[in-house]
Amino acid sequence: MRPMRRKSAVPSTAAFALPSHWSPQQALAVFECLNLLREQLWLAYGDDIQRAWRAEHRPGPIPKCADPDSPF
């Protein structure tokens, strides 16, 4: 008996497509592997990751108005 194909929760605009034929056990194994990788990346590069994230999400400069009395 073939396992039921699952509909992917990833939008079609994703950079890659997840396989829809994995068993729940296979999906869990990949999930656990990625979680371990994330933990190791955080231990090795946590401070650098935080600095890079802050730099990417820092708000830009506030645009200056030509006329400060202008309502728009």
Buried (B, 14 or more C-beta within 10 A) or exposed (E): EEEEEEEEEEEEEEEEEEEEEBEEEEEEEEEEEEEEEEEEEEEEEEEEEEEEEEEEEEEEEEEEEEEEEEEE
